[in-house]
Amino acid sequence: MGSSRSKGNTYQIVSTIKEKLAATLVDLRDYNISYYDYDHKNQTDDFLCLAEQMLQYDKIIFATPVYWYSMSAILKTFFDRLSDLLTIRKDIGRGLKGKTMYLVICSSDEEKYEGFAMPFEQTAIYLDMKWGGSVHTWVGEKGISDDARKEIAAFVGKVRKA
């Protein structure tokens, strides 16, 4: 989960999904992940350790709030660092092959943004992962709506079947 609020709206959605799938939740705010560095002077941060942990799962779900029509900065930093898996840690990059990537999008309303999932889809293709799809969810003033809960249930069913 890449959100600037560890217990915010995205967390509400992710917690619901986590319970239904008995999944492991990783909050990127709990880790020190530096920006991508062409000189690779950031190898002592937490990115490579997290990337190694991803190898133990067949399905990887990324979750982000919508920030200015895009993924959150913390998740974008994580995605930029995936470049390390193509250069200094190719073993991890190759280990992602065949795993399935999903995306949970959380916003404050039902409006969907065309192309929002494209960076995730293209990253999955580039890493030779399967693209499992995305779900758009929202949390309003009254919490998670019945319509959003239906979207979540359909998404969970899709992940289970894969």
C-alpha positions in Angstrom: 0.0 0.0 0.0 1.4 3.4 -1.0 -0.5 6.1 0.8 0.6 9.2 2.7 -1.9 8.2 5.4 -1.3 4.7 6.9 -4.8 4.6 8.3 -6.7 6.5 5.7 -9.2 5.6 3.0 -6.9 3.4 1.1 -6.2 1.5 4.2 -9.9 0.9 4.8 -10.2 -0.6 1.4 -7.0 -2.6 1.6 -8.0 -4.0 5.1 -11.3 -5.2 3.6 -9.5 -7.0 0.8 -6.7 -8.3 3.1 -9.3 -10.0 5.4 -11.1 -11.6 2.5 -7.9 -12.9 0.9 -5.9 -13.6 4.1 -3.2 -11.5 2.5 -0.1 -9.8 3.9 -0.3 -6.0 4.1 2.9 -4.0 3.5 2.6 -0.3 4.1 5.4 1.5 2.2 5.4 4.3 4.8 7.0 1.8 7.2 10.1 1.6 5.0 12.9 3.8 3.9 12.9 3.8 0.1 15.2 6.2 -1.6 14.6 7.7 -5.1 16.1 5.9 -8.1 19.8 6.5 -8.3 21.8 5.8 -11.5 24.9 5.3 -9.4 23.1 2.8 -7.1 24.3 4.5 -3.9 21.0 3.7 -2.3 21.4 -0.1 -1.9 21.3 0.1 1.9 17.7 1.3 2.0 14.7 -1.0 2.3 13.8 -1.4 -1.3 15.8 -4.6 -2.2 14.6 -6.3 1.0 11.0 -5.6 0.1 11.6 -6.7 -3.5 13.0 -10.0 -2.2 9.9 -10.5 -0.1 7.7 -10.1 -3.1 9.2 -13.3 -4.5 7.4 -15.4 -2.0 4.0 -14.5 -3.4 2.4 -15.5 -6.7 0.0 -12.6 -6.6 1.0 -9.0 -5.8 -1.6 -6.3 -5.3 -0.5 -2.7 -5.3 -2.8 -0.1 -3.7 -2.8 3.6 -4.1 -5.0 6.6 -3.6 -5.6 8.9 -6.5 -3.3 11.9 -6.1 -3.6 14.4 -8.9 -4.9 11.8 -11.3 -1.9 9.5 -10.7 -0.5 7.0 -8.2 0.9 8.4 -4.9 4.5 9.7 -4.7 5.5 6.9 -2.4 4.3 4.2 -4.7 5.8 6.0 -7.7 9.2 6.0 -5.9 8.8 2.3 -5.3 8.0 1.7 -9.0 11.0 3.8 -10.1 13.2 1.6 -8.0 12.0 -1.5 -9.9 14.7 -0.4 -12.4 17.2 -1.8 -9.9 15.8 -5.2 -10.6 16.9 -4.8 -14.2 20.4 -3.8 -13.4 21.9 -4.6 -10.0 19.5 -7.4 -8.9 18.4 -9.1 -12.0 17.8 -12.3 -10.0 14.9 -10.6 -8.3 13.6 -9.2 -11.5 13.7 -12.6 -13.2 12.0 -14.1 -10.1 8.9 -11.9 -10.7 8.3 -13.6 -14.1 5.0 -15.3 -14.2 3.6 -13.7 -11.0 0.4 -11.8 -11.3 0.1 -8.1 -10.6 -3.1 -6.3 -9.5 -4.0 -2.8 -8.7 -6.4 -1.3 -6.1 -7.3 2.3 -6.8 -8.9 4.3 -4.1 -10.5 7.7 -4.5 -13.1 9.8 -2.8 -15.8 9.3 -5.4 -17.0 7.0 -8.2 -15.2 8.8 -11.0 -12.8 6.6 -12.9 -9.8 8.0 -14.7 -9.0 6.6 -18.1 -5.5 5.2 -18.3 -4.8 5.3 -14.6 -3.8 1.6 -14.5 -1.5 1.9 -17.6 1.8 2.3 -15.7 1.0 -0.8 -13.8 -0.1 -2.8 -16.8 3.0 -1.8 -18.7 5.3 -2.6 -15.8 3.8 -6.0 -15.5 4.4 -6.6 -19.2 8.0 -5.3 -18.9 8.8 -7.5 -15.9 7.1 -10.5 -17.7 4.4 -10.7 -15.1 0.8 -11.4 -15.7 -1.6 -8.4 -15.5 -4.5 -9.4 -13.3 -6.4 -6.2 -13.6 -7.5 -3.4 -11.3 -10.4 -2.3 -9.2 -11.6 1.3 -8.6 -12.9 1.8 -5.1 -13.9 4.9 -3.1 -14.6 6.0 0.4 -17.1 8.7 0.8 -18.2 10.7 3.9 -20.3 7.7 5.0 -17.5 5.2 4.5 -17.3 2.4 1.9 -20.6 2.5 -0.1 -22.5 -0.7 -1.1 -21.5 -0.1 -4.7 -17.8 0.0 -3.8 -18.2 -3.1 -1.6 -19.7 -4.9 -4.7 -16.6 -3.8 -6.7 -14.3 -5.1 -4.0 -16.2 -8.4 -3.8 -15.9 -8.9 -7.6 -12.2 -8.1 -7.4 -11.6 -10.5 -4.5 -13.3 -13.2 -6.5 -11.2 -12.5 -9.5 -8.0 -12.7 -7.5 -9.1 -16.0 -5.8 -9.8 -17.6 -9.2 -6.4 -16.6 -10.7 
